[in-house]
Amino acid sequence: MNTGTIVKVSGPLVIAEGMRDANMFDVVRVSDKHLIGEIIEMHGDRASIQVYEETSGLGPGEEVVSTGRPMSVELGPGLISTIYDGIQRPLEQLYAKSGDNIQRGVEVPSLDREKKWLFEPRVKVGDTVKGGDIIGVVQETPVVECRIMVPPKLNGTVKVIKAGEFTVEEEICVVTNEKGVDVTIPMMQKWPVRKERPYQAKVSPDSLLITGQRVIDTFFPITKGGVAAIPGPFGSGKTVTQHQLAKWADADIVVYIGCGERGNEMTDVLLEFPELKDPRTGESLMQRTVLIANTSDMPVAAREASIYTGITIAEYFRDMGYSVALMADSTSRWAEALREMSGRLEEMPGEEGYPAYLGSRLAQFYERAGRVECLGSDDRVGTLTAIGAVSPPGGDTSEPVSQATLRIVKVFWGLDASLAYKRHFPAINWLTSYSLYQDKIDRWADANVDEAFSEQRATAMRLLQTEAELQEIVQLVGVDSLSPGDRLILEVSRSIREDFLHQNSFHEVDTYTSLHKQFRMLGLILEYYEAAGEAIKAGVSINKLTKMPVIERIGRAKYTEEKDVDAVFDEISAAIHAEVKDLIAREAEEE
């Protein structure tokens, strides 16, 4: 244990000398208040320490003690449904210990040391095991089975395996390693947050992460194991979109990081999630969620740590073979914390004052996502999908954080303030967004949803792009100058925008749409387009076609419950053809 002395305090940055034996990223305890910090720079025997708690009242001459260990998280049963701060301190326990305002230097274990968990072994004495093998399971919540794994670098033979109720620190297994040394395995592991957890191999992500949001699943999909960014100006719906993804994404585990967000937004999450029913299991959504709440009024250094805390917890569940979705809201606030610490360290600033290493830090974070073959001998595959919100000042995506993020991620859901002000949710602009997973997902959707899925999507996208071009002509010379065919494109594109892309997150039916229903909904709109196109060729006026009673039924189709989709949509489809046929017949009679 190395002890030093404070020589300078600058906000969350503390400089201590006499720390020659300490290492980079060691956790330290600062002053007699035992504030927790981390060494981020070494110069000779001087250590620069970022302190994760309020430093007011500290002064030169106070003691700094290095623990000799890097910043680590505790991994084991008890993570799910817990709300942590940025350095993995459970907020409920902190509240019980220090009241409404967290007192400095409070030490609370991340995992409950008293609670006993029922451990069921999956190996027996004499079995050969290697790093990553599952030695037993704990039913952590009604919907999540925590799989207890052999630590990554340990190979050997099971000497002792127990069954029954144990705390996270008690011995459940003893493995004799290759050198003949007995190694005790408890349910809890510790892992340094800045170090990626190991895996056997990274494989190409090729299946859709179903979110139930039509604009995402149909037009700009993300794979399980993919990376996406949601940039948008203030008030455009980044947080609401991430809440929807956290609620409905087809993931086994959700890790939600509120990084530097407003306290009232985090309050919404904390109050809403326990009451929400998971559509997959019928249980509370919190039964498969880990929340990390690091609001904008909490110490800025802990904001920087919260991202790493969250992704390390997500990797732990990925290693069990689960599909994990990680929401980071927002990486801009995290980058601002980096900028503040960099400024206090007097490093050479890069663009807009951000440190020169901003891009590489963002890449290190997003590259920890992916689809991997897990360690162990049972061919498990786990996925970790990372979705980061970006809050560019004034909505200007040419700023450094947005640009660095776009170079890394493969999905861009560009939020548009003008759409948000029109109450169009999600406010994802269909002309500026993109997904580089589109080809893979087209093949997947054609095989798993309907063979016409990708063709239908491409047709709808083409119509929306044509509409944007036609709108420019309309603004110059008016809508009456367009041909009937072009006016039909405007009408159909309006239907795609208002009936398909617009989704009501507060409506119990419309908040989530299955892939089959998405396909059928878009199919109805395009069916009307084809049928009306034939009618125009037969001489039917565009005004009659836009006043057909069935158009209102197409618009209300989104509120059809999943169990009634095929029956109701078949009925609407028949009505489209019947009404168009009737109009063509009347036109023929009038001639």
Secondary structure per residue as TSV (DSSP state, phi and psi in degrees):
chain	resnum	aa	ss	phi	psi
A	1	M	-	360.0	127.9
A	2	N	-	-105.2	133.7
A	3	T	E	-117.7	134.2
A	4	G	E	-130.9	-174.3
A	5	T	E	-130.8	137.3
A	6	I	E	-68.7	133.5
A	7	V	E	-116.9	-17.6
A	8	K	E	-155.5	141.7
A	9	V	E	-126.9	123.2
A	10	S	E	-133.2	88.7
A	11	G	T	61.0	-129.3
A	12	P	T	-76.6	-4.5
A	13	L	E	-96.2	127.1
A	14	V	E	-122.3	133.2
A	15	I	E	-108.3	128.4
A	16	A	E	-127.0	143.9
A	17	E	E	-111.1	165.9
A	18	G	S	83.6	23.8
A	19	M	-	-110.8	29.0
A	20	R	T	-56.7	-33.9
A	21	D	T	-86.5	-2.2
A	22	A	-	-82.2	164.0
A	23	N	-	-120.0	160.0
A	24	M	T	-57.2	141.3
A	25	F	T	68.0	11.1
A	26	D	E	-66.9	143.5
A	27	V	E	-81.9	137.1
A	28	V	E	-126.7	159.1
A	29	R	E	-111.4	125.3
A	30	V	E	-104.5	127.8
A	31	S	T	62.8	-178.6
A	32	D	T	-74.7	-4.6
A	33	K	T	-83.9	-7.8
A	34	H	T	58.5	42.3
A	35	L	E	-68.2	140.9
A	36	I	E	-89.9	135.8
A	37	G	E	-146.9	177.9
A	38	E	E	-142.1	135.6
A	39	I	E	-76.2	124.4
A	40	I	E	-116.8	-5.3
A	41	E	E	-158.8	141.2
A	42	M	E	-125.9	132.4
A	43	H	E	-132.4	102.4
A	44	G	T	60.9	-120.9
A	45	D	T	-100.0	11.3
A	46	R	E	-97.0	129.6
A	47	A	E	-115.5	133.0
A	48	S	E	-94.4	125.7
A	49	I	E	-120.1	127.9
A	50	Q	E	-93.1	125.3
A	51	V	E	-98.4	131.4
A	52	Y	S	-87.9	9.7
A	53	E	S	-134.7	168.0
A	54	E	-	-60.3	129.8
A	55	T	-	-102.6	6.9
A	56	S	T	-60.9	138.6
A	57	G	T	94.5	-11.9
A	58	L	-	-77.4	151.9
A	59	G	-	-151.3	167.6
A	60	P	T	-57.3	148.5
A	61	G	T	97.2	-15.5
A	62	E	-	-78.0	158.3
A	63	E	E	-85.2	145.1
A	64	V	E	-126.2	128.2
A	65	V	E	-119.3	124.3
A	66	S	E	-84.9	135.9
A	67	T	E	-82.8	-14.9
A	68	G	E	79.7	3.4
A	69	R	E	-121.9	146.6
A	70	P	E	-73.8	163.7
A	71	M	-	-59.1	118.0
A	72	S	E	-131.2	159.4
A	73	V	E	-112.0	154.4
A	74	E	E	-94.7	127.3
A	75	L	E	-119.0	128.1
A	76	G	S	167.3	-171.8
A	77	P	T	-61.7	139.4
A	78	G	T	113.7	-7.3
A	79	L	-	-71.6	-44.3
A	80	I	T	-62.7	139.1
A	81	S	T	70.5	6.9
A	82	T	-	-92.9	147.3
A	83	I	E	-108.4	118.9
A	84	Y	E	-111.0	161.6
A	85	D	-	-90.5	-172.1
A	86	G	T	-64.6	-20.9
A	87	I	T	-114.1	30.6
A	88	Q	S	61.7	42.9
A	89	R	-	-102.0	125.9
A	90	P	B	-67.5	122.5
A	91	L	H	-65.8	-33.6
A	92	E	H	-64.3	-40.8
A	93	Q	H	-69.7	-37.2
A	94	L	H	-63.3	-40.5
A	95	Y	H	-63.8	-43.5
A	96	A	H	-63.6	-31.4
A	97	K	H	-87.9	-35.8
A	98	S	H	-128.2	3.7
A	99	G	-	82.5	-161.2
A	100	D	S	-60.2	-40.7
A	101	N	S	-102.2	123.7
A	102	I	-	-66.2	123.3
A	103	Q	-	-76.5	150.2
A	104	R	T	-72.6	145.8
A	105	G	T	77.6	6.9
A	106	V	-	-69.8	130.1
A	107	E	-	-111.6	120.6
A	108	V	-	-133.0	130.1
A	109	P	-	-64.9	143.2
A	110	S	S	-66.4	-38.4
A	111	L	S	-109.3	139.8
A	112	D	-	-60.7	122.2
A	113	R	S	-84.6	-15.7
A	114	E	S	-92.4	-33.7
A	115	K	-	-66.3	137.1
A	116	K	-	-101.6	136.9
A	117	W	E	-114.2	141.8
A	118	L	E	-80.4	110.9
A	119	F	E	-98.6	127.1
A	120	E	E	-113.2	114.4
A	121	P	E	-69.5	151.0
A	122	R	S	-121.1	3.0
A	123	V	S	-129.5	169.0
A	124	K	-	-130.2	165.4
A	125	V	T	-57.2	133.5
A	126	G	T	98.8	-15.9
A	127	D	-	-67.8	143.6
A	128	T	E	-89.2	129.4
A	129	V	E	-127.0	158.0
A	130	K	-	-135.8	169.0
A	131	G	T	-50.1	129.5
A	132	G	T	97.3	-15.6
A	133	D	-	-65.7	144.1
A	134	I	E	-86.2	119.7
A	135	I	E	-97.8	-11.9
A	136	G	E	176.4	172.9
A	137	V	E	-132.4	155.6
A	138	V	E	-129.0	128.1
A	139	Q	E	-78.3	93.6
A	140	E	-	-72.2	-46.4
A	141	T	S	-134.4	171.5
A	142	P	S	-56.2	-22.3
A	143	V	S	-114.5	-9.6
A	144	V	-	-122.2	126.4
A	145	E	E	-101.5	115.1
A	146	C	E	-81.3	120.7
A	147	R	E	-97.5	117.7
A	148	I	E	-83.1	121.8
A	149	M	E	-111.0	154.4
A	150	V	-	-68.9	134.8
A	151	P	-	-52.8	146.7
A	152	P	T	-49.5	-42.5
A	153	K	T	-97.8	9.9
A	154	L	-	-98.4	122.6
A	155	N	-	-124.1	143.7
A	156	G	E	167.3	-157.7
A	157	T	E	-118.7	138.8
A	158	V	E	-70.6	121.4
A	159	K	E	-100.1	-39.4
A	160	V	E	-135.6	135.2
A	161	I	E	-139.1	131.0
A	162	K	-	-112.6	162.3
A	163	A	-	-133.5	149.7
A	164	G	E	129.1	-159.8
A	165	E	E	-100.0	129.1
A	166	F	E	-141.1	157.2
A	167	T	-	-82.7	170.3
A	168	V	T	-67.4	-19.2
A	169	E	T	-95.0	-14.9
A	170	E	S	-75.6	152.3
A	171	E	E	-69.0	128.7
A	172	I	E	-117.9	-16.5
A	173	C	E	-155.8	146.6
A	174	V	E	-125.5	127.2
A	175	V	E	-115.5	129.8
A	176	T	E	-88.0	115.2
A	177	N	E	-79.3	-177.0
A	178	E	T	-64.3	-20.4
A	179	K	T	-92.7	4.3
A	180	G	S	83.2	10.1
A	181	V	-	-92.1	135.1
A	182	D	E	-81.6	127.3
A	183	V	E	-116.3	124.7
A	184	T	E	-84.3	134.4
A	185	I	E	-116.1	116.1
A	186	P	E	-91.1	-178.9
A	187	M	S	-74.4	-23.7
A	188	M	-	-96.0	136.6
A	189	Q	E	-117.8	156.3
A	190	K	E	-115.9	143.3
A	191	W	E	-142.9	133.3
A	192	P	E	-64.3	132.2
A	193	V	T	-70.1	-27.6
A	194	R	T	-87.6	1.6
A	195	K	S	-110.5	126.9
A	196	E	-	-66.5	137.6
A	197	R	-	-72.8	140.9
A	198	P	-	-76.4	158.2
A	199	Y	-	-149.2	170.2
A	200	Q	S	-76.4	-48.8
A	201	A	E	-159.2	151.0
A	202	K	E	-95.9	132.7
A	203	V	E	-119.9	160.4
A	204	S	-	-68.5	127.6
A	205	P	-	-74.8	128.3
A	206	D	-	-137.2	5.2
A	207	S	S	-117.8	149.1
A	208	L	B	-72.4	136.0
A	209	L	-	-85.4	103.3
A	210	I	-	-75.0	124.6
A	211	T	-	-109.6	-16.4
A	212	G	S	79.2	-0.7
A	213	Q	-	-97.4	118.6
A	214	R	H	-63.0	-42.1
A	215	V	I	-64.5	-29.6
A	216	I	I	-81.4	-55.8
A	217	D	I	-63.1	-40.0
A	218	T	I	-86.3	-44.0
A	219	F	I	-100.8	-40.3
A	220	F	S	-132.6	68.9
A	221	P	-	-74.9	158.6
A	222	I	-	-124.5	143.5
A	223	T	B	-86.7	162.8
A	224	K	T	-70.6	117.8
A	225	G	T	99.4	7.0
A	226	G	-	-90.3	175.6
A	227	V	E	-128.6	137.7
A	228	A	E	-139.7	155.8
A	229	A	E	-125.8	142.6
A	230	I	E	-119.5	87.1
A	231	P	E	-87.5	147.5
A	232	G	-	-179.2	152.9
A	233	P	-	-71.0	174.2
A	234	F	T	-56.0	132.4
A	235	G	T	80.7	10.0
A	236	S	S	-92.5	-4.6
A	237	G	S	102.4	25.5
A	238	K	H	-62.1	-49.2
A	239	T	H	-66.5	-41.1
A	240	V	H	-63.0	-41.9
A	241	T	H	-62.8	-42.2
A	242	Q	H	-67.4	-35.4
A	243	H	H	-60.8	-44.0
A	244	Q	H	-61.5	-42.4
A	245	L	H	-66.0	-40.7
A	246	A	H	-63.8	-38.0
A	247	K	H	-70.9	-45.3
A	248	W	H	-111.8	-8.0
A	249	A	S	-61.2	143.6
A	250	D	S	-78.0	63.4
A	251	A	-	-123.0	149.2
A	252	D	S	-73.0	-37.2
A	253	I	E	-131.1	140.3
A	254	V	E	-119.0	128.8
A	255	V	E	-114.5	116.0
A	256	Y	E	-111.3	119.2
A	257	I	E	-108.0	112.1
A	258	G	E	-90.7	94.4
A	259	C	E	-102.0	98.8
A	260	G	E	74.5	19.6
A	261	E	E	-83.2	167.2
A	262	R	-	-63.7	144.0
A	263	G	H	-61.2	-36.9
A	264	N	H	-69.1	-29.5
A	265	E	H	-69.5	-40.7
A	266	M	H	-65.8	-35.6
A	267	T	H	-60.5	-41.6
A	268	D	H	-56.6	-44.6
A	269	V	H	-63.5	-47.2
A	270	L	H	-64.9	-33.4
A	271	L	H	-83.9	-34.1
A	272	E	H	-79.7	-45.1
A	273	F	G	-58.0	-44.4
A	274	P	G	-63.1	-25.8
A	275	E	G	-88.8	-16.8
A	276	L	S	-77.6	138.8
A	277	K	B	-90.7	131.3
A	278	D	-	-72.7	122.7
A	279	P	T	-64.4	-22.1
A	280	R	T	-81.6	-34.9
A	281	T	T	-119.4	-19.0
A	282	G	S	82.1	-5.9
A	283	E	S	-89.8	175.0
A	284	S	B	-63.5	143.0
A	285	L	G	-61.4	-27.5
A	286	M	G	-65.2	-17.0
A	287	Q	G	-68.7	-7.9
A	288	R	G	-136.7	25.0
A	289	T	E	-124.2	140.9
A	290	V	E	-116.5	127.5
A	291	L	E	-110.5	134.3
A	292	I	E	-119.3	112.0
A	293	A	E	-105.4	109.9
A	294	N	E	-130.4	85.4
A	295	T	E	-74.9	168.0
A	296	S	T	-65.5	-18.8
A	297	D	T	-91.9	-2.5
A	298	M	S	-80.6	160.6
A	299	P	-	-52.0	136.5
A	300	V	H	-64.3	-33.0
A	301	A	H	-65.7	-35.4
A	302	A	H	-67.4	-24.0
A	303	R	H	-63.8	-40.2
A	304	E	H	-65.7	-36.1
A	305	A	H	-75.9	-28.3
A	306	S	H	-60.2	-36.4
A	307	I	H	-61.0	-44.5
A	308	Y	H	-71.6	-37.3
A	309	T	H	-58.1	-47.7
A	310	G	H	-63.7	-44.6
A	311	I	H	-73.9	-27.5
A	312	T	H	-69.2	-41.1
A	313	I	H	-62.5	-41.0
A	314	A	H	-63.4	-40.0
A	315	E	H	-64.1	-35.5
A	316	Y	H	-60.1	-44.9
A	317	F	H	-73.4	-32.2
A	318	R	H	-60.2	-40.8
A	319	D	H	-64.8	-21.1
A	320	M	T	-76.9	-10.0
A	321	G	T	100.8	13.0
A	322	Y	-	-88.8	160.9
A	323	S	E	-93.8	118.5
A	324	V	E	-116.1	135.3
A	325	A	E	-113.3	124.9
A	326	L	E	-111.7	126.0
A	327	M	E	-109.2	123.9
A	328	A	E	-114.4	113.5
A	329	D	E	-130.0	97.6
A	330	S	T	-134.7	151.8
A	331	T	H	-70.1	-19.2
A	332	S	H	-65.9	-40.2
A	333	R	H	-66.4	-35.2
A	334	W	H	-65.1	-42.6
A	335	A	H	-65.3	-34.6
A	336	E	H	-64.8	-37.4
A	337	A	H	-64.3	-40.7
A	338	L	H	-59.9	-43.0
A	339	R	H	-64.4	-41.4
A	340	E	H	-64.5	-45.8
A	341	M	H	-65.8	-37.7
A	342	S	H	-64.1	-40.3
A	343	G	H	-63.6	-41.7
A	344	R	H	-69.2	-27.4
A	345	L	T	-80.6	-5.0
A	346	E	T	61.3	37.5
A	347	E	-	-78.8	157.8
A	348	M	-	-65.2	119.8
A	349	P	B	-74.4	148.9
A	350	G	-	-97.4	-149.5
A	351	E	G	-62.2	132.1
A	352	E	G	54.9	28.4
A	353	G	G	83.0	-6.1
A	354	Y	-	-71.0	151.5
A	355	P	B	-65.9	155.2
A	356	A	T	-62.2	-23.6
A	357	Y	T	-91.7	13.5
A	358	L	H	-54.5	-49.3
A	359	G	H	-60.7	-42.3
A	360	S	H	-70.1	-35.1
A	361	R	H	-65.9	-41.6
A	362	L	H	-62.6	-42.4
A	363	A	H	-63.3	-42.0
A	364	Q	H	-59.7	-37.3
A	365	F	H	-69.0	-54.9
A	366	Y	H	-67.8	-30.7
A	367	E	T	-69.4	-12.0
A	368	R	T	-78.0	-9.2
A	369	A	-	-79.6	168.7
A	370	G	E	141.0	175.3
A	371	R	E	-106.2	123.7
A	372	V	E	-130.8	153.2
A	373	E	E	-85.5	116.3
A	374	C	-	-71.7	158.0
A	375	L	S	-62.3	153.9
A	376	G	S	117.6	174.8
A	377	S	S	-107.3	15.9
A	378	D	S	-113.9	18.6
A	379	D	-	55.6	37.4
A	380	R	-	-70.5	145.3
A	381	V	E	-122.5	127.3
A	382	G	E	-119.9	152.3
A	383	T	E	-127.9	144.8
A	384	L	E	-130.4	111.5
A	385	T	E	-100.7	126.9
A	386	A	E	-112.0	124.6
A	387	I	E	-124.5	113.3
A	388	G	E	-111.9	132.3
A	389	A	E	-86.5	142.1
A	390	V	E	-123.0	132.8
A	391	S	-	-115.4	77.7
A	392	P	-	-68.5	135.0
A	393	P	G	-57.5	126.7
A	394	G	G	68.8	11.7
A	395	G	G	74.2	15.8
A	396	D	-	-87.3	101.0
A	397	T	T	-78.9	6.4
A	398	S	T	-86.6	-0.8
A	399	E	S	-75.0	161.8
A	400	P	H	-58.2	-41.1
A	401	V	H	-65.3	-44.5
A	402	S	H	-62.9	-45.9
A	403	Q	H	-66.4	-41.2
A	404	A	H	-64.7	-38.0
A	405	T	H	-66.9	-42.6
A	406	L	H	-64.9	-26.8
A	407	R	T	-71.6	-17.2
A	408	I	T	-104.1	-45.7
A	409	V	-	-79.1	162.3
A	410	K	S	-111.3	-6.5
A	411	V	E	-127.5	131.6
A	412	F	E	-123.7	109.6
A	413	W	-	-102.4	90.9
A	414	G	-	-78.7	112.7
A	415	L	B	-82.7	145.1
A	416	D	-	-121.5	120.1
A	417	A	H	-61.5	-36.8
A	418	S	H	-65.2	-35.5
A	419	L	H	-68.0	-41.4
A	420	A	H	-62.2	-40.5
A	421	Y	H	-68.6	-22.4
A	422	K	T	-85.8	7.1
A	423	R	T	62.8	32.5
A	424	H	-	-93.6	110.6
A	425	F	S	-119.0	140.1
A	426	P	S	-70.4	144.8
A	427	A	-	-82.8	42.1
A	428	I	B	-83.1	119.7
A	429	N	-	-76.2	117.4
A	430	W	T	-73.7	-11.8
A	431	L	T	-94.5	-20.7
A	432	T	T	-108.2	-16.5
A	433	S	-	-80.7	161.5
A	434	Y	E	-157.7	162.1
A	435	S	E	-137.6	123.5
A	436	L	T	-83.3	-0.3
A	437	Y	T	-93.1	4.3
A	438	Q	H	-55.8	-45.7
A	439	D	H	-61.9	-43.6
A	440	K	H	-63.7	-43.7
A	441	I	H	-70.4	-33.4
A	442	D	H	-58.6	-45.0
A	443	R	H	-65.4	-41.5
A	444	W	H	-64.6	-44.9
A	445	A	H	-68.0	-39.1
A	446	D	H	-62.3	-33.6
A	447	A	H	-82.7	-32.7
A	448	N	H	-107.0	-20.2
A	449	V	T	-111.1	-65.2
A	450	D	-	-161.6	143.8
A	451	E	T	-65.6	-15.4
A	452	A	T	-97.5	4.9
A	453	F	H	-58.2	-51.8
A	454	S	H	-68.8	-36.0
A	455	E	H	-65.4	-41.6
A	456	Q	H	-64.6	-43.1
A	457	R	H	-61.1	-44.4
A	458	A	H	-63.4	-38.8
A	459	T	H	-63.5	-45.9
A	460	A	H	-63.3	-41.1
A	461	M	H	-65.1	-39.1
A	462	R	H	-62.3	-41.1
A	463	L	H	-63.4	-42.6
A	464	L	H	-64.1	-37.3
A	465	Q	H	-70.9	-38.0
A	466	T	H	-65.1	-38.8
A	467	E	H	-59.9	-41.5
A	468	A	H	-60.7	-39.1
A	469	E	H	-68.3	-42.1
A	470	L	H	-66.3	-34.1
A	471	Q	H	-61.6	-33.4
A	472	E	H	-64.5	-40.3
A	473	I	H	-66.4	-42.5
A	474	V	H	-59.0	-41.2
A	475	Q	H	-65.9	-28.3
A	476	L	H	-83.7	-48.4
A	477	V	H	-123.1	1.5
A	478	G	-	91.2	158.0
A	479	V	G	-71.1	-26.1
A	480	D	G	-68.2	-16.5
A	481	S	G	-80.0	-10.4
A	482	L	S	-81.0	152.2
A	483	S	-	-71.9	159.4
A	484	P	H	-55.4	-36.8
A	485	G	H	-64.4	-40.8
A	486	D	H	-69.2	-36.9
A	487	R	H	-67.0	-32.7
A	488	L	H	-65.6	-39.2
A	489	I	H	-60.9	-41.5
A	490	L	H	-60.9	-43.0
A	491	E	H	-66.0	-43.9
A	492	V	H	-68.8	-39.4
A	493	S	H	-64.8	-38.3
A	494	R	H	-59.8	-41.0
A	495	S	H	-65.2	-40.9
A	496	I	I	-61.7	-43.3
A	497	R	I	-67.1	-51.5
A	498	E	I	-84.6	-32.6
A	499	D	I	-96.5	-30.7
A	500	F	I	-103.3	-52.8
A	501	L	I	-75.5	-30.8
A	502	H	-	-78.2	129.0
A	503	Q	-	-137.8	133.3
A	504	N	-	-93.7	107.8
A	505	S	T	-71.7	-15.3
A	506	F	T	-96.3	-4.8
A	507	H	S	-89.6	129.2
A	508	E	T	-62.7	-26.0
A	509	V	T	-93.1	-44.2
A	510	D	T	-76.6	-16.7
A	511	T	T	-63.2	-26.7
A	512	Y	-	-136.3	131.3
A	513	T	-	-127.4	124.1
A	514	S	-	-68.4	161.8
A	515	L	H	-62.4	-37.8
A	516	H	H	-62.9	-43.8
A	517	K	H	-67.2	-38.0
A	518	Q	H	-59.6	-44.6
A	519	F	H	-63.0	-44.6
A	520	R	H	-67.2	-38.7
A	521	M	H	-61.7	-50.1
A	522	L	H	-65.2	-34.4
A	523	G	H	-60.3	-41.1
A	524	L	H	-61.1	-44.4
A	525	I	H	-64.5	-42.4
A	526	L	H	-73.2	-28.2
A	527	E	H	-64.1	-43.3
A	528	Y	H	-62.0	-40.3
A	529	Y	H	-60.4	-46.5
A	530	E	H	-67.1	-44.6
A	531	A	H	-65.0	-42.4
A	532	A	H	-67.0	-34.6
A	533	G	H	-60.8	-41.5
A	534	E	H	-64.7	-38.6
A	535	A	H	-65.6	-39.2
A	536	I	H	-62.2	-40.5
A	537	K	H	-62.2	-30.4
A	538	A	T	-84.0	1.6
A	539	G	T	98.7	2.9
A	540	V	-	-72.1	136.1
A	541	S	-	-74.1	150.7
A	542	I	H	-64.8	-32.2
A	543	N	H	-62.0	-39.9
A	544	K	H	-67.1	-38.6
A	545	L	H	-68.8	-30.4
A	546	T	H	-83.4	-7.1
A	547	K	T	-108.9	13.6
A	548	M	-	-64.3	135.3
A	549	P	T	-57.4	-29.0
A	550	V	H	-67.3	-21.1
A	551	I	H	-60.5	-39.4
A	552	E	H	-65.5	-36.5
A	553	R	H	-66.6	-36.0
A	554	I	H	-63.0	-41.4
A	555	G	H	-64.6	-33.5
A	556	R	H	-91.0	-1.0
A	557	A	G	-61.7	-26.9
A	558	K	G	-63.3	-22.0
A	559	Y	G	-90.4	7.5
A	560	T	S	-75.5	131.3
A	561	E	-	-68.0	151.3
A	562	E	G	-54.6	-39.4
A	563	K	G	-68.4	-21.4
A	564	D	G	-101.8	2.1
A	565	V	H	-55.1	-55.1
A	566	D	H	-62.1	-44.9
A	567	A	H	-63.1	-48.5
A	568	V	H	-68.4	-43.1
A	569	F	H	-69.5	-34.9
A	570	D	H	-62.1	-38.6
A	571	E	H	-65.1	-43.9
A	572	I	H	-65.7	-40.7
A	573	S	H	-59.4	-44.6
A	574	A	H	-63.2	-38.2
A	575	A	H	-66.4	-37.5
A	576	I	H	-57.5	-52.3
A	577	H	H	-66.4	-37.5
A	578	A	H	-65.9	-44.7
A	579	E	H	-69.1	-39.1
A	580	V	H	-66.5	-41.4
A	581	K	H	-60.7	-41.5
A	582	D	H	-62.7	-42.6
A	583	L	H	-64.4	-40.5
A	584	I	H	-64.7	-42.0
A	585	A	H	-62.7	-42.9
A	586	R	H	-64.5	-39.2
A	587	E	H	-61.8	-41.0
A	588	A	H	-64.8	-39.4
A	589	E	H	-64.8	-42.0
A	590	E	H	-65.3	-32.8
A	591	E	-	-70.3	360.0
